[in-house]
Amino acid sequence: MKLYTRTGDDGTTGLFGGARVSKDHIRVEAYGTVDELSAAIGLAAAACAGGPAILARIHGMLAQIQAYCFEIGADLATPSGSRHESKIARTDHAHIREIEGWIDEIDAGNAPMSHFVLPGGSEPAARLHLARTVCRRAERMMVTLAKNEDVTDAAIIYVNRLSDLLFAMARRVNRELGVADVPWIPRAPGT
């Protein structure tokens, strides 16, 4: 099987179920951004590999999250009523409960927030912050799609929680590596 099909040369792509839409359709933007999120998570996971125990734990979580990102992408690429809808796993509330447990676990090792945090500190934390910003964009795309078409509610909630987890992970990684979070120090008005 060849890697290229030539079917998208006209600026369209196929959804799971056969319908073709423009490559800039909001549905394609949504699942494409989830794919980008998965790549950003992979970059963060690579930076966490081989580190202290908590980084190994985070690495394992990120591997599972990447698999869920593929499921969410399939969910978004399969409109309700598609002839292939029975072939995909829709995101469900069990995923949300799992990620909330992970947030609690990871954030338990963080100091209480006393200021806004800028993305940065250690390299793994900076990569996790980058993944968080892509996650927020994916969520915005999904919300936009949901205004006009069916989107699994649990998928939107999961992606919302995921951005919180990525933030908690970035802070925890910095703490475990002995690197301070980068505080945002606002300028005084008029300066």
N, CA, C and O of each residue as an XYZ file, in Angstrom:
764
protein
N       0.850     -1.183      0.000
C       0.000      0.000      0.000
C       0.891      1.240      0.000
O       1.808      1.356      0.813
N       0.619      2.146     -0.900
C       1.404      3.372     -0.983
C       0.971      4.358      0.095
O      -0.182      4.367      0.527
N       1.916      5.184      0.515
C       1.638      6.180      1.540
C       0.736      7.286      1.000
O      -0.094      7.824      1.732
N       0.892      7.619     -0.253
C       0.073      8.681     -0.842
C      -1.071      8.069     -1.643
O      -0.931      7.019     -2.270
N      -2.217      8.769     -1.599
C      -3.415      8.267     -2.285
C      -3.882      9.187     -3.406
O      -4.617      8.765     -4.299
N      -3.458     10.434     -3.356
C      -3.862     11.473     -4.316
C      -5.326     11.913     -4.149
O      -5.786     12.804     -4.865
N      -6.061     11.295     -3.209
C      -7.473     11.651     -3.066
C      -7.664     13.024     -2.431
O      -8.736     13.617     -2.551
N      -6.631     13.536     -1.753
C      -6.746     14.843     -1.116
C      -6.169     15.973     -1.944
O      -6.092     17.110     -1.478
N      -5.766     15.676     -3.159
C      -5.150     16.706     -4.001
C      -6.104     17.834     -4.356
O      -5.669     18.917     -4.750
N      -7.402     17.589     -4.220
C      -8.393     18.631     -4.531
C      -8.763     19.476     -3.318
O      -9.687     20.288     -3.379
N      -8.028     19.280     -2.198
C      -8.297     20.072     -0.998
C      -9.364     19.487     -0.104
O      -9.865     20.167      0.792
N      -9.723     18.228     -0.335
C     -10.711     17.576      0.520
C     -10.062     16.383      1.219
O      -8.991     15.916      0.831
N     -10.738     15.910      2.251
C     -10.292     14.718      2.960
C     -11.517     13.897      3.342
O     -12.629     14.418      3.431
N     -11.299     12.629      3.560
C     -12.407     11.750      3.913
C     -12.563     11.604      5.408
O     -11.586     11.410      6.131
N     -13.799     11.697      5.870
C     -14.115     11.407      7.265
C     -14.314      9.905      7.396
O     -14.527      9.214      6.400
N     -14.244      9.397      8.625
C     -14.476      7.981      8.840
C     -15.960      7.741      8.621
O     -16.796      8.183      9.408
N     -16.264      7.057      7.580
C     -17.649      6.839      7.185
C     -17.849      7.191      5.733
O     -18.896      6.892      5.157
N     -16.842      7.832      5.122
C     -16.872      8.049      3.689
C     -17.132      9.453      3.210
O     -16.723      9.799      2.101
N     -17.797     10.282      3.999
C     -18.081     11.649      3.546
C     -16.774     12.405      3.331
O     -15.801     12.190      4.053
N     -16.754     13.290      2.340
C     -15.578     14.117      2.071
C     -15.922     15.553      2.438
O     -17.016     16.045      2.164
N     -14.945     16.212      3.072
C     -15.106     17.613      3.468
C     -13.821     18.353      3.117
O     -12.787     17.735      2.860
N     -13.895     19.667      3.108
C     -12.726     20.499      2.862
C     -11.717     20.288      3.982
O     -12.089     20.067      5.134
N     -10.443     20.360      3.631
C      -9.394     20.159      4.635
C      -9.370     21.258      5.692
O      -8.737     21.094      6.735
N     -10.054     22.384      5.438
C     -10.130     23.419      6.464
C     -11.473     23.403      7.199
O     -11.798     24.357      7.906
N     -12.253     22.335      7.039
C     -13.506     22.163      7.777
C     -13.194     22.119      9.270
O     -12.160     21.577      9.660
N     -14.050     22.669     10.100
C     -13.793     22.745     11.529
C     -13.621     21.356     12.146
O     -12.879     21.201     13.117
N     -14.291     20.354     11.600
C     -14.111     18.987     12.110
C     -12.668     18.524     11.872
O     -12.056     17.914     12.749
N     -12.131     18.816     10.691
C     -10.753     18.445     10.366
C      -9.780     19.258     11.228
O      -8.774     18.730     11.700
N     -10.085     20.535     11.429
C      -9.250     21.362     12.314
C      -9.236     20.785     13.723
O      -8.191     20.766     14.373
N     -10.384     20.317     14.202
C     -10.471     19.778     15.566
C      -9.647     18.505     15.699
O      -8.814     18.406     16.600
N      -9.865     17.519     14.811
C      -9.102     16.289     14.998
C      -7.652     16.460     14.583
O      -6.785     15.737     15.075
N      -7.368     17.395     13.695
C      -5.978     17.696     13.353
C      -5.232     18.316     14.521
O      -4.049     18.039     14.720
N      -5.910     19.150     15.291
C      -5.281     19.762     16.459
C      -5.078     18.728     17.561
O      -4.100     18.808     18.305
N      -5.977     17.768     17.676
C      -5.771     16.675     18.629
C      -4.558     15.838     18.205
O      -3.809     15.361     19.058
N      -4.364     15.659     16.911
C      -3.178     14.957     16.413
C      -1.911     15.747     16.762
O      -0.909     15.172     17.188
N      -1.968     17.055     16.578
C      -0.837     17.912     16.967
C      -0.578     17.806     18.469
O       0.574     17.770     18.903
N      -1.641     17.757     19.253
C      -1.511     17.577     20.700
C      -0.781     16.281     21.019
O       0.100     16.257     21.878
N      -1.141     15.214     20.337
C      -0.483     13.933     20.556
C       1.013     14.033     20.267
O       1.827     13.470     20.999
N       1.378     14.748     19.204
C       2.796     14.924     18.876
C       3.507     15.739     19.958
O       4.637     15.420     20.331
N       2.855     16.785     20.463
C       3.454     17.598     21.529
C       3.606     16.774     22.803
O       4.589     16.925     23.529
N       2.645     15.912     23.072
C       2.741     15.032     24.242
C       3.894     14.051     24.054
O       4.609     13.744     25.008
N       4.078     13.561     22.841
C       5.199     12.671     22.569
C       6.539     13.348     22.815
O       7.468     12.731     23.335
N       6.633     14.605     22.443
C       7.849     15.376     22.684
C       8.092     15.538     24.188
O       9.225     15.415     24.654
N       7.037     15.810     24.932
C       7.160     15.936     26.392
C       7.521     14.592     27.015
O       8.352     14.530     27.922
N       6.906     13.525     26.535
C       7.197     12.194     27.082
C       8.659     11.830     26.861
O       9.296     11.253     27.742
N       9.189     12.162     25.699
C      10.597     11.862     25.410
C      11.516     12.571     26.396
O      12.556     12.033     26.776
N      11.138     13.773     26.810
C      11.953     14.531     27.761
C      11.852     13.968     29.175
O      12.725     14.213     30.008
N      10.787     13.216     29.445
C      10.592     12.644     30.783
C      11.186     11.239     30.905
O      11.327     10.723     32.014
N      11.532     10.621     29.785
C      12.047      9.247     29.809
C      13.396      9.194     30.528
O      14.251     10.056     30.331
N      13.567      8.189     31.349
C      14.844      7.975     32.009
C      15.129      8.881     33.189
O      16.253      8.910     33.692
N      14.134      9.614     33.635
C      14.332     10.519     34.758
C      13.992      9.858     36.078
O      13.830      8.639     36.146
N      13.880     10.666     37.136
C      13.487     10.149     38.457
C      12.133      9.428     38.389
O      11.430      9.516     37.382
N      11.780      8.726     39.447
C      10.583      7.888     39.474
C       9.320      8.638     39.053
O       8.515      8.100     38.293
N       9.132      9.861     39.527
C       7.904     10.582     39.178
C       7.886     10.912     37.690
O       6.820     10.928     37.074
N       9.048     11.174     37.106
C       9.090     11.412     35.665
C       8.748     10.144     34.895
O       8.101     10.201     33.849
N       9.183      9.001     35.415
C       8.820      7.726     34.783
C       7.313      7.513     34.869
O       6.693      7.029     33.922
N       6.727      7.875     36.009
C       5.261      7.755     36.168
C       4.558      8.670     35.169
O       3.599      8.260     34.515
N       5.034      9.905     35.051
C       4.447     10.862     34.102
C       4.618     10.344     32.677
O       3.696     10.450     31.868
N       5.776      9.790     32.364
C       6.021      9.229     31.037
C       4.967      8.166     30.710
O       4.433      8.137     29.601
N       4.674      7.298     31.674
C       3.657      6.267     31.468
C       2.267      6.844     31.249
O       1.517      6.377     30.393
N       1.936      7.856     32.026
C       0.640      8.524     31.843
C       0.546      9.135     30.448
O      -0.475      9.007     29.771
N       1.616      9.798     30.028
C       1.609     10.456     28.716
C       1.443      9.442     27.592
O       0.792      9.739     26.591
N       2.016      8.256     27.735
C       1.844      7.214     26.722
C       0.371      6.809     26.615
O      -0.145      6.627     25.512
N      -0.303      6.669     27.758
C      -1.728      6.347     27.740
C      -2.537      7.490     27.140
O      -3.486      7.260     26.390
N      -2.166      8.707     27.468
C      -2.887      9.874     26.952
C      -2.764      9.942     25.437
O      -3.729     10.290     24.757
N      -1.584      9.614     24.894
C      -1.436      9.612     23.436
C      -2.409      8.623     22.802
O      -3.005      8.922     21.767
N      -2.578      7.458     23.406
C      -3.539      6.488     22.876
C      -4.954      7.066     22.923
O      -5.726      6.885     21.981
N      -5.301      7.760     24.012
C      -6.615      8.382     24.117
C      -6.774      9.486     23.071
O      -7.867      9.689     22.541
N      -5.691     10.196     22.775
C      -5.768     11.236     21.740
C      -6.164     10.629     20.396
O      -6.929     11.231     19.643
N      -5.645      9.439     20.096
C      -6.044      8.773     18.852
C      -7.525      8.418     18.889
O      -8.223      8.552     17.884
N      -8.008      7.963     20.051
C      -9.432      7.662     20.180
C     -10.278      8.920     20.017
O     -11.318      8.889     19.359
N      -9.841     10.019     20.609
C     -10.577     11.274     20.472
C     -10.556     11.726     19.013
O     -11.572     12.188     18.493
N      -9.412     11.596     18.354
C      -9.336     11.943     16.932
C     -10.307     11.119     16.110
O     -10.992     11.658     15.240
N     -10.378      9.811     16.372
C     -11.336      8.956     15.662
C     -12.771      9.373     15.984
O     -13.631      9.389     15.103
N     -13.018      9.706     17.236
C     -14.330     10.187     17.669
C     -14.706     11.442     16.863
O     -15.815     11.538     16.338
N     -13.788     12.384     16.774
C     -14.061     13.640     16.061
C     -14.175     13.430     14.555
O     -14.905     14.162     13.886
N     -13.469     12.447     14.012
C     -13.492     12.188     12.570
C     -14.703     11.369     12.142
O     -14.896     11.107     10.955
N     -15.519     10.964     13.119
C     -16.671     10.113     12.826
C     -17.951     10.817     13.257
O     -18.339     10.744     14.423
N     -18.608     11.498     12.321
C     -19.850     12.189     12.683
C     -20.912     11.219     13.199
O     -20.926     10.049     12.816
N     -21.790     11.698     14.057
C     -22.907     10.889     14.528
C     -23.695     10.387     13.334
O     -23.939     11.127     12.381
N     -24.089      9.127     13.393
C     -24.858      8.543     12.307
C     -24.016      7.984     11.172
O     -24.555      7.438     10.209
N     -22.694      8.116     11.278
C     -21.805      7.571     10.255
C     -21.978      6.059     10.175
O     -22.280      5.411     11.177
N     -21.789      5.507      9.001
C     -21.929      4.060      8.840
C     -20.833      3.298      9.581
O     -20.957      2.091      9.788
N     -19.765      3.983      9.981
C     -18.677      3.342     10.720
C     -18.675      3.692     12.208
O     -17.714      3.388     12.915
N     -19.721      4.313     12.673
C     -19.761      4.760     14.067
C     -19.558      3.608     15.051
O     -18.956      3.805     16.107
N     -20.041      2.430     14.730
C     -19.912      1.291     15.643
C     -18.474      0.772     15.729
O     -18.170     -0.053     16.591
N     -17.594      1.242     14.855
C     -16.217      0.761     14.824
C     -15.259      1.593     15.682
O     -14.084      1.251     15.815
N     -15.759      2.669     16.254
C     -14.893      3.530     17.065
C     -15.378      3.565     18.511
O     -16.553      3.336     18.797
N     -14.448      3.857     19.410
C     -14.783      3.996     20.830
C     -14.966      5.477     21.123
O     -14.019      6.255     21.007
N     -16.154      5.864     21.496
C     -16.396      7.249     21.900
C     -15.789      7.462     23.290
O     -15.766      6.548     24.114
N     -15.305      8.662     23.533
C     -14.756      9.009     24.841
C     -15.876      8.909     25.870
O     -17.003      9.335     25.614
N     -15.564      8.348     27.027
C     -16.594      8.226     28.053
C     -16.107      8.794     29.384
O     -14.960      9.224     29.510
N     -16.987      8.786     30.359
C     -16.685      9.414     31.643
C     -15.652      8.638     32.468
O     -15.090      9.187     33.416
N     -15.396      7.381     32.125
C     -14.338      6.634     32.814
C     -12.984      7.285     32.537
O     -12.128      7.338     33.420
N     -12.791      7.779     31.318
C     -11.552      8.482     30.983
C     -11.410      9.747     31.836
O     -10.316     10.085     32.288
N     -12.517     10.425     32.043
C     -12.490     11.665     32.833
C     -12.139     11.354     34.288
O     -11.320     12.047     34.891
N     -12.751     10.320     34.849
C     -12.449      9.943     36.234
C     -10.968      9.551     36.370
O     -10.326      9.888     37.365
N     -10.440      8.852     35.388
C      -9.038      8.453     35.443
C      -8.121      9.675     35.442
O      -7.186      9.760     36.239
N      -8.393     10.610     34.552
C      -7.512     11.779     34.458
C      -7.649     12.671     35.693
O      -6.671     13.291     36.111
N      -8.837     12.746     36.278
C      -8.990     13.512     37.513
C      -8.170     12.880     38.641
O      -7.586     13.593     39.456
N      -8.126     11.550     38.689
C      -7.282     10.876     39.671
C      -5.811     11.189     39.454
O      -5.062     11.379     40.412
N      -5.397     11.242     38.183
C      -4.007     11.578     37.873
C      -3.678     13.011     38.272
O      -2.592     13.290     38.780
N      -4.629     13.921     38.036
C      -4.403     15.317     38.446
C      -4.164     15.372     39.949
O      -3.209     15.997     40.411
N      -5.039     14.713     40.712
C      -4.896     14.711     42.172
C      -3.550     14.110     42.589
O      -2.877     14.647     43.469
N      -3.163     13.005     41.965
C      -1.895     12.340     42.292
C      -0.697     13.245     42.016
O       0.174     13.403     42.872
N      -0.652     13.829     40.842
C       0.497     14.646     40.443
C       0.528     15.952     41.228
O       1.584     16.366     41.707
N      -0.627     16.601     41.360
C      -0.654     17.902     42.016
C      -0.411     17.808     43.517
O      -0.042     18.800     44.147
N      -0.613     16.626     44.098
C      -0.355     16.453     45.534
C       1.110     16.721     45.871
O       1.424     17.069     47.009
N       1.994     16.568     44.915
C       3.415     16.832     45.154
C       3.851     18.242     44.827
O       5.038     18.559     44.910
N       2.909     19.093     44.455
C       3.227     20.487     44.118
C       2.950     21.403     45.304
O       2.059     21.151     46.115
N       3.731     22.464     45.381
C       3.461     23.496     46.384
C       2.187     24.243     45.975
O       1.869     24.326     44.789
N       1.462     24.783     46.953
C       0.276     25.570     46.598
C       0.658     26.736     45.681
O       1.749     27.296     45.788
N      -0.245     27.081     44.794
C      -0.005     28.203     43.867
C      -0.009     29.516     44.644
O      -0.926     29.786     45.419
N       1.013     30.318     44.431
C       1.070     31.635     45.062
C       1.193     32.740     44.017
O       1.165     33.923     44.356
N       1.329     32.354     42.738
C       1.470     33.324     41.658
C       1.205     32.612     40.333
O       1.215     31.383     40.263
N       0.970     33.395     39.291
C       0.845     32.803     37.971
C       2.214     32.304     37.537
O       3.241     32.872     37.909
N       2.217     31.236     36.748
C       3.459     30.598     36.320
C       3.613     30.759     34.815
O       2.688     30.490     34.048
N       4.798     31.203     34.407
C       5.115     31.273     32.979
C       5.611     29.907     32.510
O       6.235     29.185     33.288
N       5.352     29.542     31.270
C       5.857     28.263     30.762
C       7.379     28.254     30.787
O       8.017     29.165     30.260
N       7.955     27.242     31.388
C       9.408     27.148     31.412
C       9.914     26.436     32.631
O       9.225     25.613     33.234
N      11.131     26.770     32.982
C      11.828     26.074     34.053
C      12.739     25.060     33.415
O      13.684     25.426     32.717
N      12.470     23.791     33.642
C      13.262     22.725     33.023
C      12.741     22.440     31.611
O      11.632     22.837     31.252
N      13.556     21.750     30.827
C      13.116     21.407     29.468
C      11.870     20.524     29.458
O      10.945     20.807     28.696
N      11.803     19.463     30.275
C      10.572     18.667     30.267
C       9.340     19.489     30.648
O       8.270     19.307     30.067
N       9.485     20.388     31.616
C       8.347     21.229     32.010
C       7.938     22.157     30.877
O       6.746     22.344     30.629
N       8.915     22.743     30.185
C       8.596     23.629     29.063
C       7.841     22.858     27.980
O       6.902     23.386     27.384
N       8.245     21.622     27.726
C       7.547     20.806     26.726
C       6.125     20.474     27.183
O       5.199     20.463     26.372
N       5.954     20.209     28.463
C       4.608     19.949     28.988
C       3.738     21.194     28.873
O       2.553     21.092     28.556
N       4.310     22.367     29.127
C       3.549     23.617     28.964
C       3.151     23.820     27.495
O       2.036     24.255     27.204
N       4.063     23.505     26.582
C       3.733     23.618     25.159
C       2.574     22.686     24.811
O       1.643     23.084     24.111
N       2.630     21.451     25.296
C       1.530     20.513     25.064
C       0.228     21.059     25.655
O      -0.843     20.887     25.072
N       0.323     21.718     26.813
C      -0.878     22.297     27.444
C      -1.511     23.350     26.550
O      -2.736     23.408     26.433
N      -0.688     24.191     25.914
C      -1.263     25.245     25.061
C      -1.903     24.646     23.814
O      -2.932     25.140     23.353
N      -1.311     23.593     23.263
C      -1.925     22.910     22.117
C      -3.233     22.256     22.565
O      -4.214     22.243     21.821
N      -3.239     21.716     23.779
C      -4.443     21.109     24.335
C      -5.570     22.130     24.434
O      -6.714     21.830     24.092
N      -5.253     23.327     24.898
C      -6.274     24.376     25.005
C      -6.824     24.747     23.625
O      -8.019     25.002     23.475
N      -5.944     24.775     22.619
C      -6.407     25.081     21.261
C      -7.319     23.967     20.748
O      -8.343     24.240     20.122
N      -6.948     22.713     21.014
C      -7.798     21.590     20.610
C      -9.178     21.713     21.255
O     -10.201     21.476     20.612
N      -9.188     22.082     22.522
C     -10.470     22.258     23.213
C     -11.300     23.355     22.552
O     -12.505     23.190     22.362
N     -10.665     24.471     22.202
C     -11.405     25.559     21.533
C     -11.985     25.093     20.203
O     -13.120     25.429     19.864
N     -11.208     24.323     19.453
C     -11.695     23.812     18.166
C     -12.885     22.870     18.366
O     -13.851     22.906     17.603
N     -12.802     22.031     19.398
C     -13.880     21.099     19.680
C     -15.151     21.839     20.094
O     -16.253     21.457     19.702
N     -14.993     22.885     20.877
C     -16.151     23.679     21.302
C     -16.786     24.353     20.089
O     -18.011     24.397     19.972
N     -15.962     24.873     19.193
C     -16.492     25.489     17.970
C     -17.245     24.451     17.147
O     -18.345     24.723     16.666
N     -16.671     23.275     16.983
C     -17.346     22.209     16.236
C     -18.676     21.849     16.887
O     -19.668     21.632     16.191
N     -18.705     21.784     18.211
C     -19.914     21.392     18.940
C     -21.053     22.394     18.784
O     -22.206     22.060     19.056
N     -20.749     23.615     18.352
C     -21.815     24.595     18.127
C     -22.679     24.229     16.927
O     -23.829     24.656     16.833
N     -22.124     23.437     16.009
C     -22.850     23.109     14.778
C     -23.067     21.624     14.545
O     -23.950     21.239     13.780
N     -22.275     20.793     15.194
C     -22.360     19.358     14.965
C     -22.204     18.624     16.291
O     -21.718     19.183     17.274
N     -22.627     17.353     16.300
C     -22.503     16.562     17.528
C     -21.040     16.281     17.843
O     -20.273     15.843     16.985
N     -20.676     16.541     19.088
C     -19.366     16.190     19.622
C     -19.633     15.536     20.965
O     -20.447     16.023     21.749
N     -18.954     14.444     21.227
C     -19.121     13.739     22.492
C     -18.751     14.681     23.642
O     -17.624     15.170     23.710
N     -19.702     14.931     24.539
C     -19.443     15.826     25.676
C     -18.222     15.389     26.470
O     -17.410     16.217     26.883
N     -18.098     14.083     26.681
C     -16.980     13.574     27.479
C     -15.639     13.889     26.821
O     -14.645     14.071     27.524
N     -15.586     13.958     25.494
C     -14.329     14.277     24.811
C     -13.901     15.708     25.135
O     -12.723     15.965     25.384
N     -14.849     16.629     25.133
C     -14.524     18.022     25.455
C     -14.076     18.137     26.916
O     -13.100     18.823     27.218
N     -14.787     17.471     27.806
C     -14.430     17.509     29.226
C     -13.050     16.897     29.435
O     -12.242     17.435     30.192
N     -12.774     15.771     28.766
C     -11.478     15.107     28.906
C     -10.345     16.044     28.495
O      -9.344     16.159     29.202
N     -10.502     16.708     27.365
C      -9.449     17.604     26.878
C      -9.289     18.793     27.825
O      -8.174     19.274     28.031
N     -10.383     19.267     28.398
C     -10.289     20.334     29.396
C      -9.484     19.878     30.607
O      -8.610     20.603     31.082
N      -9.772     18.687     31.106
C      -9.024     18.158     32.251
C      -7.564     17.891     31.885
O      -6.666     18.074     32.706
N      -7.339     17.461     30.653
C      -5.976     17.163     30.221
C      -5.088     18.393     30.311
O      -3.926     18.285     30.700
N      -5.612     19.553     29.961
C      -4.784     20.763     30.068
C      -4.414     21.032     31.529
O      -3.306     21.489     31.812
N      -5.332     20.751     32.453
C      -5.015     20.901     33.876
C      -3.932     19.915     34.298
O      -3.016     20.269     35.040
N      -4.040     18.676     33.820
C      -3.036     17.669     34.157
C      -1.667     18.067     33.615
O      -0.666     17.947     34.323
N      -1.609     18.535     32.382
C      -0.325     18.931     31.800
C       0.305     20.074     32.588
O       1.525     20.114     32.750
N      -0.513     21.003     33.080
C      -0.011     22.093     33.919
C       0.561     21.537     35.229
O       1.661     21.903     35.641
N      -0.204     20.647     35.874
C       0.260     20.050     37.125
C       1.539     19.249     36.896
O       2.453     19.282     37.720
N       1.602     18.537     35.786
C       2.809     17.768     35.462
C       4.019     18.683     35.284
O       5.103     18.377     35.781
N       3.845     19.790     34.585
C       4.960     20.715     34.360
C       5.495     21.231     35.692
O       6.707     21.276     35.903
N       4.600     21.615     36.578
C       5.031     22.101     37.888
C       5.716     20.991     38.685
O       6.727     21.242     39.341
N       5.187     19.784     38.638
C       5.755     18.664     39.395
C       7.140     18.300     38.865
O       8.057     18.029     39.640
N       7.285     18.297     37.551
C       8.590     17.989     36.953
C       9.626     19.013     37.413
O      10.731     18.645     37.811
N       9.269     20.291     37.359
C      10.207     21.311     37.833
C      10.604     21.046     39.283
O      11.782     21.104     39.634
N       9.624     20.759     40.107
C       9.908     20.531     41.531
C      10.826     19.327     41.721
O      11.790     19.388     42.485
N      10.523     18.236     41.024
C      11.323     17.021     41.163
C      12.748     17.212     40.650
O      13.677     16.579     41.152
N      12.927     18.081     39.655
C      14.261     18.328     39.112
C      14.980     19.463     39.838
O      16.111     19.804     39.491
N      14.330     20.047     40.843
C      14.950     21.113     41.619
C      15.031     22.435     40.875
O      15.909     23.258     41.134
N      14.103     22.626     39.949
C      14.067     23.860     39.153
C      12.812     24.638     39.558
O      11.711     24.087     39.581
N      12.986     25.894     39.869
C      11.846     26.709     40.291
C      10.924     26.995     39.100
O      11.383     27.174     37.972
N       9.618     27.033     39.374
C       8.686     27.535     38.361
C       9.061     28.977     38.061
O       9.644     29.664     38.899
N       8.725     29.424     36.871
C       9.021     30.801     36.470
C       7.797     31.645     36.812
O       6.765     31.523     36.153
N       7.895     32.504     37.835
C       6.723     33.297     38.211
C       6.491     34.440     37.221
O       7.432     35.002     36.661
N       5.228     34.763     37.024
C       4.893     35.953     36.238
C       4.855     37.123     37.205
O       4.076     37.131     38.158
N       5.690     38.097     36.953
C       5.725     39.301     37.778
C       5.149     40.426     36.936
O       5.811     40.921     36.023
N       3.918     40.834     37.237
C       3.313     41.884     36.409
C       3.996     43.227     36.614
O       4.462     43.546     37.708
N       4.045     44.000     35.548
C       4.578     45.366     35.657
C       3.588     46.217     36.413
O       2.380     45.988     36.359
N       4.100     47.182     37.105
C       3.235     48.150     37.775
C       2.554     48.983     36.700
O       3.181     49.319     35.695
N       1.287     49.322     36.889
C       0.595     50.152     35.902
C       1.382     51.426     35.612
O       1.904     52.073     36.520
N       1.455     51.770     34.342
C       2.115     53.000     33.935
C       3.615     52.877     33.771
O       4.278     53.877     33.494
N       4.177     51.681     33.931
C       5.642     51.536     33.763
C       5.986     50.854     32.463
O       7.163     50.653     32.163
